[in-house]
Amino acid sequence: TLLGDAEAINAMRKFPREVYIVTISEEEGGGVGATIHLSNRQGSLLRYFGHLFITVVTFVTIAVMTFGISTGMKNIVVLPVERMLLTVSSLMQDPLKQLEESKTPQNEQTEVEFVEGSLIKVGKLLQLAFGEAGGKIIRRSLESGSFNADSAGHVVQAIFGFCDIRNFTDLTEILRADVVKVVNLVGKYVHEAVCENYGAPNKNIGDAFLVVWKPKGSASINQVADSALRSYLMTIFDLRRSKNVRIWEKKTEVQRRLPGFKLKMGFGIHYGWAIECAIGSMRKIDASYLSPHVNLASRLEAATKQYGVDILISGDLHRLFSTRVQDMCRWIDRATVKGSNVLLDLYTFDVPEVPDDMHLQEGVGLERFFDLVQPGVSSDFRDEFHYALDLYLGGEDGKTNCDWVEACRLLEPYAASDRPSALLVSYMKSKAQWDGSAPPDWMGYRPLEEK
């Protein structure tokens, strides 16, 4: 094919020509054919390296694309899935662990990140709904893969607090749907004070809140008991100082119905055992506590209205206070509450007025807190009241040194300004014999007949 093609011949001559083999063969019909095998080595090398270059470039391109895709898959799919597994695993170990949500705006999240964020939100909702009492329920359900409504509860020793918003029925009739805002505002102060003092909210029941304190970490039972009292004192101070509470108090329709209204609460607090459990069925469950001691906390709260005090403390809890806090409380009666035969010594902490600018929040230790917050009555008055109460009760059996006449004489001067004094004087006068002495069947305590 090169014969007569000068340009092709010249192109071939640019490379060294080598003749390796000349093959001459006889063809059919008497013809002769010749095949000349030429070797063009440099051209072959160039073609080889050209193919090699193309192969290498193709491989590198594929490798880079594969790396990019795998990196993207890792960031978009693998890492979020691993974080989701870590979230579930951490909830199994600590159902109340704080969960961190992604800071990426929702409209910029990938589908997998959206699922991850949804899982964290569901976890937070579980923590909010179940609270501390439901932590074990969440852990057991995650470990087993299902919830067992027939599982037994656990007996725990704890401090139970019950608090209630005063005049709630009137507020509901006045504010209607807006009363929810008031309840949640109060709940915010209650829950924050409790959580900052070794406690945990358990149940919200309309205008009432059940909260629980259990020893945690290195805190002693005395510290937890003192902190429980501080929780309630802080709630009272926060409500008094709150500008948002003042706005609701001053609403025209509220003042028209309740002239001079101030938002107040009653607090009952008691120590005892309870069964921590899931109550309900597969349709609906609540994580809560079953015990007569929980009911006693509720009855103590109700009795604050009779005694005209903010806080009623059972003797069982009072014994757990530090010596200093015990001395700051006032013993005001011995009684059985409605629906119970358990004999209770009743104490109160006379809540003082404190300046709005007094710092009582985070960073103020228990010692410093009770340095700043002294009872609203003097220690001399508490001692005199204690002495009068001993005369009124007459010892353990109601017969030892019982002197209602002298008890009335000591308490009457304070009856106009102190509700517990007025209540005891009124009770003694209504039950005394003709000479003012205790009745023959007096046993050293009285039943509270009102809830």
C-alpha positions as CSV (number, residue, x, y, z in Angstrom):
1,T,0.0,0.0,0.0
2,L,3.0,2.3,0.3
3,L,3.9,2.0,-3.4
4,G,3.5,5.3,-5.2
5,D,2.5,7.1,-1.9
6,A,5.5,9.3,-1.4
7,E,4.1,11.0,1.7
8,A,3.4,7.7,3.5
9,I,6.8,6.5,2.5
10,N,8.5,9.6,3.9
11,A,6.5,9.3,7.1
12,M,7.8,5.8,7.5
13,R,11.3,6.8,6.9
14,K,11.3,9.1,9.9
15,F,11.7,6.0,12.0
16,P,14.5,3.4,11.7
17,R,13.3,0.6,9.4
18,E,14.1,-2.9,10.3
19,V,13.2,-5.9,8.1
20,Y,12.9,-9.0,10.2
21,I,11.2,-11.5,7.9
22,V,10.3,-11.7,4.3
23,T,7.9,-14.5,3.4
24,I,7.5,-15.6,-0.2
25,S,4.7,-18.0,-0.9
26,E,3.2,-19.5,-4.1
27,E,-0.4,-18.6,-4.5
28,E,-3.1,-20.5,-6.4
29,G,-3.1,-19.9,-10.1
30,G,0.7,-19.8,-10.3
31,G,1.2,-16.4,-8.7
32,V,3.8,-15.5,-6.1
33,G,3.0,-13.5,-3.0
34,A,5.5,-11.8,-0.7
35,T,4.8,-10.5,2.8
36,I,7.4,-8.2,4.3
37,H,7.2,-7.8,8.2
38,L,8.5,-4.4,9.2
39,S,9.3,-3.5,12.8
40,N,8.5,0.1,13.9
41,R,9.6,0.0,17.5
42,Q,9.4,3.6,18.5
43,G,5.9,3.9,17.1
44,S,4.9,0.9,19.1
45,L,6.3,2.3,22.3
46,L,4.4,5.6,21.8
47,R,1.2,3.7,21.2
48,Y,1.8,1.6,24.4
49,F,2.5,4.6,26.6
50,G,-0.5,6.4,25.1
51,H,-2.8,3.5,26.1
52,L,-1.1,3.3,29.5
53,F,-1.6,7.0,30.1
54,I,-5.3,6.7,29.2
55,T,-5.6,3.7,31.5
56,V,-3.9,5.5,34.4
57,V,-6.0,8.7,34.0
58,T,-9.2,6.6,33.9
59,F,-8.2,4.7,37.0
60,V,-7.3,7.9,38.9
61,T,-10.6,9.6,37.8
62,I,-12.6,6.6,39.0
63,A,-10.6,6.5,42.3
64,V,-11.2,10.2,42.9
65,M,-14.9,9.9,42.2
66,T,-15.1,6.8,44.4
67,F,-13.4,8.6,47.2
68,G,-15.6,11.7,46.8
69,I,-18.7,9.5,46.8
70,S,-17.6,7.5,49.8
71,T,-16.7,10.6,51.8
72,G,-20.0,12.1,50.9
73,M,-21.8,8.9,51.9
74,K,-19.9,8.9,55.2
75,N,-20.8,12.4,56.1
76,I,-24.4,12.3,54.8
77,V,-25.4,8.7,55.8
78,V,-22.8,6.8,57.8
79,L,-21.9,9.4,60.5
80,P,-25.6,10.4,61.2
81,V,-26.6,6.7,61.5
82,E,-23.7,6.1,63.9
83,R,-24.7,9.1,65.9
84,M,-28.3,7.8,66.1
85,L,-27.0,4.4,67.3
86,L,-24.9,6.3,69.9
87,T,-28.0,8.2,71.0
88,V,-30.0,5.1,71.6
89,S,-27.1,3.4,73.3
90,S,-26.6,6.4,75.7
91,L,-30.3,6.5,76.5
92,M,-30.1,2.8,77.4
93,Q,-27.3,3.6,79.9
94,D,-28.7,6.9,81.1
95,P,-32.3,7.6,80.1
96,L,-32.1,11.1,81.5
97,K,-28.9,12.1,79.7
98,Q,-29.0,15.6,78.1
99,L,-29.4,15.2,74.4
100,E,-27.9,17.8,72.0
101,E,-29.9,18.8,68.9
102,S,-28.2,19.7,65.6
103,K,-27.6,23.4,65.1
104,T,-28.1,23.1,61.3
105,P,-31.3,24.9,60.1
106,Q,-34.0,22.3,59.3
107,N,-34.2,23.5,55.7
108,E,-30.5,22.8,55.2
109,Q,-30.6,19.3,56.7
110,T,-30.3,16.1,54.7
111,E,-33.0,13.5,55.0
112,V,-30.8,11.4,57.3
113,E,-30.0,14.4,59.5
114,F,-33.7,15.2,59.7
115,V,-34.3,11.6,60.9
116,E,-31.5,12.0,63.4
117,G,-32.9,15.2,64.7
118,S,-36.4,13.7,65.0
119,L,-35.0,10.8,67.0
120,I,-33.4,13.3,69.4
121,K,-36.6,15.2,69.8
122,V,-38.5,12.0,70.5
123,G,-35.9,11.1,73.1
124,K,-36.3,14.6,74.8
125,L,-40.1,14.2,74.7
126,L,-39.7,10.8,76.4
127,Q,-37.6,12.4,79.1
128,L,-40.1,15.2,79.6
129,A,-43.1,12.8,79.7
130,F,-41.6,10.2,82.0
131,G,-39.3,12.2,84.1
132,E,-36.9,10.7,86.6
133,A,-39.4,8.1,87.7
134,G,-39.6,6.8,84.1
135,G,-35.9,6.5,83.5
136,K,-35.9,2.8,84.4
137,I,-38.9,2.2,82.2
138,I,-37.2,3.8,79.2
139,R,-34.0,1.8,79.8
140,R,-35.8,-1.5,80.2
141,S,-37.9,-0.9,77.1
142,L,-34.9,0.0,75.0
143,E,-32.9,-3.0,76.2
144,S,-35.8,-5.5,75.7
145,G,-37.2,-3.9,72.6
146,S,-40.7,-3.6,74.0
147,F,-42.6,-2.3,77.0
148,N,-43.9,-4.8,79.6
149,A,-46.9,-3.4,81.4
150,D,-46.9,-6.3,83.9
151,S,-43.4,-5.7,85.3
152,A,-43.2,-5.0,89.1
153,G,-42.3,-1.7,90.6
154,H,-39.4,-0.8,92.8
155,V,-39.6,0.3,96.4
156,V,-37.7,3.5,97.1
157,Q,-37.2,5.8,100.0
158,A,-37.7,9.4,99.1
159,I,-39.0,12.9,100.0
160,F,-42.3,13.7,98.5
161,G,-43.5,17.2,98.0
162,F,-47.0,18.3,96.9
163,C,-47.8,22.0,96.1
164,D,-51.0,23.6,95.0
165,I,-52.0,27.0,93.5
166,R,-54.5,28.9,95.7
167,N,-57.8,30.2,94.3
168,F,-57.3,28.1,91.2
169,T,-61.0,27.5,90.6
170,D,-61.7,31.3,90.6
171,L,-58.7,31.9,88.3
172,T,-59.9,29.3,85.9
173,E,-63.4,30.9,85.7
174,I,-61.8,34.3,85.2
175,L,-59.0,33.5,82.8
176,R,-60.5,30.5,81.0
177,A,-58.0,29.2,78.5
178,D,-55.3,31.7,79.6
179,V,-55.2,30.0,83.0
180,V,-52.8,27.4,81.4
181,K,-50.2,30.2,81.0
182,V,-50.4,30.9,84.7
183,V,-50.1,27.2,85.6
184,N,-47.1,26.8,83.3
185,L,-45.5,29.9,84.7
186,V,-45.8,28.6,88.2
187,G,-44.7,25.1,87.1
188,K,-41.5,26.7,85.6
189,Y,-40.6,28.2,89.0
190,V,-41.4,25.0,90.9
191,H,-39.6,22.7,88.6
192,E,-36.5,24.8,88.2
193,A,-36.1,25.2,92.0
194,V,-36.6,21.5,92.6
195,C,-34.2,20.4,89.9
196,E,-31.5,22.7,91.2
197,N,-31.9,21.0,94.6
198,Y,-31.5,17.3,94.0
199,G,-35.2,16.8,93.1
200,A,-37.2,15.9,90.1
201,P,-40.7,16.8,88.9
202,N,-43.0,13.8,88.7
203,K,-46.6,14.7,88.0
204,N,-48.6,17.8,87.1
205,I,-52.2,17.5,88.2
206,G,-54.0,20.7,87.1
207,D,-53.2,23.2,89.8
208,A,-50.9,20.9,91.7
209,F,-47.4,19.5,91.3
210,L,-45.9,16.3,92.8
211,V,-42.1,16.5,93.1
212,V,-39.6,14.0,94.5
213,W,-36.2,14.2,96.1
214,K,-33.9,11.2,96.3
215,P,-30.2,11.1,97.5
216,K,-27.9,11.5,94.5
217,G,-24.1,11.1,94.2
218,S,-22.2,12.1,97.3
219,A,-25.0,14.2,98.8
220,S,-26.1,13.1,102.3
221,I,-29.7,12.6,103.2
222,N,-29.4,15.7,105.4
223,Q,-28.2,17.8,102.5
224,V,-31.1,16.5,100.3
225,A,-33.6,17.2,103.1
226,D,-32.3,20.8,103.6
227,S,-32.3,21.3,99.8
228,A,-35.9,20.1,99.5
229,L,-36.9,22.8,102.0
230,R,-34.8,25.3,100.1
231,S,-36.6,24.3,96.9
232,Y,-40.0,25.4,98.3
233,L,-38.6,28.6,99.8
234,M,-37.0,29.5,96.5
235,T,-40.3,28.9,94.7
236,I,-42.1,31.2,97.1
237,F,-39.5,34.0,96.6
238,D,-39.5,33.6,92.9
239,L,-43.3,33.9,92.7
240,R,-43.1,37.1,94.9
241,R,-40.4,38.6,92.7
242,S,-41.8,37.6,89.3
243,K,-42.8,40.5,87.0
244,N,-44.9,38.1,84.9
245,V,-46.8,36.9,88.0
246,R,-47.5,40.6,88.9
247,I,-49.0,41.1,85.4
248,W,-51.5,38.3,86.0
249,E,-52.3,39.4,89.5
250,K,-53.1,43.0,88.4
251,K,-55.4,42.1,85.6
252,T,-58.7,44.0,86.0
253,E,-60.9,41.0,85.8
254,V,-58.9,39.2,88.4
255,Q,-58.9,42.1,90.9
256,R,-62.6,42.6,90.3
257,R,-63.4,39.0,91.3
258,L,-60.6,38.7,93.9
259,P,-59.7,42.2,95.3
260,G,-56.1,42.4,96.4
261,F,-55.3,39.0,94.9
262,K,-51.8,37.7,95.3
263,L,-50.8,34.4,93.7
264,K,-49.9,32.0,96.5
265,M,-49.2,28.3,96.9
266,G,-49.4,25.8,99.7
267,F,-46.6,23.2,100.2
268,G,-46.7,19.8,101.9
269,I,-43.5,17.8,102.3
270,H,-43.0,14.3,103.8
271,Y,-40.4,11.5,103.9
272,G,-41.3,7.8,103.4
273,W,-41.3,4.8,101.1
274,A,-43.1,4.4,97.8
275,I,-43.3,2.0,94.8
276,E,-41.7,3.6,91.8
277,C,-43.6,2.1,88.8
278,A,-45.4,2.4,85.5
279,I,-49.1,2.8,86.1
280,G,-51.6,2.0,83.3
281,S,-51.8,-0.2,80.3
282,M,-50.4,-0.5,76.7
283,R,-52.9,2.3,75.8
284,K,-51.4,4.8,78.3
285,I,-48.9,4.7,81.1
286,D,-47.7,7.1,83.7
287,A,-44.4,6.8,85.6
288,S,-45.2,7.7,89.2
289,Y,-45.2,6.6,92.8
290,L,-47.8,4.5,94.7
291,S,-47.7,4.9,98.5
292,P,-49.7,6.3,101.4
293,H,-46.7,8.5,102.0
294,V,-47.4,10.3,98.7
295,N,-51.0,10.9,99.9
296,L,-49.7,12.2,103.2
297,A,-47.7,14.9,101.3
298,S,-50.9,15.9,99.6
299,R,-52.9,16.0,102.9
300,L,-50.1,18.1,104.4
301,E,-50.5,20.6,101.6
302,A,-54.2,20.7,102.0
303,A,-53.7,21.3,105.8
304,T,-51.7,24.5,105.1
305,K,-55.0,26.3,104.5
306,Q,-56.2,25.3,108.0
307,Y,-53.0,26.4,109.7
308,G,-52.5,29.5,107.6
309,V,-48.9,28.7,106.7
310,D,-47.1,28.3,103.4
311,I,-45.3,25.1,104.2
312,L,-46.2,22.0,106.4
313,I,-43.4,19.6,107.2
314,S,-43.9,16.1,108.7
315,G,-41.9,15.0,111.7
316,D,-40.4,12.2,109.6
317,L,-38.8,14.7,107.3
318,H,-38.0,17.2,110.1
319,R,-35.7,14.5,111.7
320,L,-33.7,14.4,108.5
321,F,-32.9,18.1,108.5
322,S,-29.6,19.3,109.7
323,T,-29.6,20.4,113.4
324,R,-29.5,24.0,112.3
325,V,-32.5,23.8,110.0
326,Q,-34.4,21.8,112.6
327,D,-34.0,24.6,115.0
328,M,-35.3,27.1,112.4
329,C,-38.5,25.2,112.0
330,R,-41.5,25.7,114.3
331,W,-43.4,22.7,115.8
332,I,-47.1,23.6,115.5
333,D,-49.2,20.5,116.2
334,R,-49.5,16.8,116.4
335,A,-52.4,15.3,114.4
336,T,-53.7,12.7,112.0
337,V,-54.6,14.0,108.5
338,K,-57.9,13.2,106.8
339,G,-58.0,9.7,105.4
340,S,-55.0,8.4,107.5
341,N,-54.4,7.1,111.0
342,V,-50.7,7.9,110.9
343,L,-49.8,10.2,113.8
344,L,-47.7,13.2,112.5
345,D,-45.8,15.9,114.2
346,L,-46.4,19.0,112.1
347,Y,-43.7,21.7,111.6
348,T,-43.6,24.8,109.5
349,F,-40.9,27.2,108.3
350,D,-42.2,30.7,108.8
351,V,-41.4,32.2,105.5
352,P,-39.9,35.7,105.8
353,E,-40.0,38.7,103.5
354,V,-36.7,39.1,101.7
355,P,-35.5,42.0,99.6
356,D,-36.0,41.6,95.8
357,D,-32.3,42.3,95.3
358,M,-31.1,39.6,97.7
359,H,-29.1,37.0,95.7
360,L,-30.3,33.5,96.5
361,Q,-29.9,31.8,93.2
362,E,-27.1,29.6,91.7
363,G,-23.8,29.6,93.6
364,V,-25.3,30.2,97.0
365,G,-24.6,27.2,99.2
366,L,-27.0,25.7,101.8
367,E,-25.1,27.3,104.7
368,R,-25.1,30.7,103.1
369,F,-28.8,30.3,102.0
370,F,-30.0,29.7,105.5
371,D,-27.7,32.5,106.8
372,L,-29.7,34.9,104.5
373,V,-33.1,33.3,104.9
374,Q,-34.0,33.4,108.6
375,P,-37.5,32.4,109.8
376,G,-40.1,35.2,109.9
377,V,-40.6,34.8,113.7
378,S,-37.9,35.0,116.4
379,S,-36.3,32.1,118.1
380,D,-37.8,33.4,121.4
381,F,-41.3,33.2,120.0
382,R,-40.6,29.6,118.6
383,D,-39.4,28.6,122.1
384,E,-42.5,30.0,123.8
385,F,-44.8,28.4,121.2
386,H,-43.0,25.1,121.7
387,Y,-43.5,25.3,125.5
388,A,-47.3,26.1,125.0
389,L,-47.6,23.3,122.5
390,D,-46.1,20.8,125.1
391,L,-48.8,22.0,127.6
392,Y,-51.5,21.6,125.0
393,L,-50.4,18.1,123.9
394,G,-49.6,16.7,127.3
395,G,-46.8,14.4,126.3
396,E,-47.1,11.2,124.3
397,D,-50.3,10.1,126.0
398,G,-52.0,13.4,126.5
399,K,-51.8,13.1,130.3
400,T,-48.3,14.2,131.2
401,N,-48.2,17.9,132.3
402,C,-51.2,18.7,130.1
403,D,-52.5,22.2,130.9
404,W,-54.8,23.7,128.4
405,V,-55.6,26.7,130.5
406,E,-51.9,27.8,130.6
407,A,-51.4,26.9,126.9
408,C,-54.3,29.2,126.0
409,R,-53.0,32.0,128.2
410,L,-49.6,31.8,126.4
411,L,-51.0,31.6,122.9
412,E,-53.9,34.0,123.1
413,P,-51.7,37.2,122.8
414,Y,-50.5,35.9,119.4
415,A,-53.8,34.7,118.1
416,A,-54.6,37.9,116.2
417,S,-51.4,37.8,114.2
418,D,-50.4,34.1,114.1
419,R,-52.8,31.6,112.5
420,P,-51.4,28.4,114.2
421,S,-51.8,30.1,117.6
422,A,-55.3,31.1,116.8
423,L,-56.2,27.6,115.5
424,L,-54.9,25.9,118.7
425,V,-56.6,28.4,121.0
426,S,-59.9,27.9,119.0
427,Y,-59.6,24.1,119.2
428,M,-58.9,24.0,122.9
429,K,-61.8,26.3,123.7
430,S,-64.2,24.3,121.6
431,K,-63.1,20.9,123.2
432,A,-62.2,21.9,126.7
433,Q,-64.2,21.0,129.8
434,W,-66.1,23.6,131.8
435,D,-62.9,24.6,133.7
436,G,-60.8,24.9,130.5
437,S,-59.0,21.7,131.0
438,A,-58.5,19.0,128.3
439,P,-61.4,16.4,127.9
440,P,-60.9,13.0,129.5
441,D,-60.5,11.3,126.2
442,W,-57.7,13.6,125.1
443,M,-54.9,11.4,123.7
444,G,-52.2,14.1,122.9
445,Y,-53.2,14.7,119.3
446,R,-56.2,15.7,117.2
447,P,-57.6,14.5,113.9
448,L,-57.7,17.0,111.1
449,E,-61.3,16.6,109.8
450,E,-60.8,18.8,106.7
451,K,-59.0,17.7,103.5
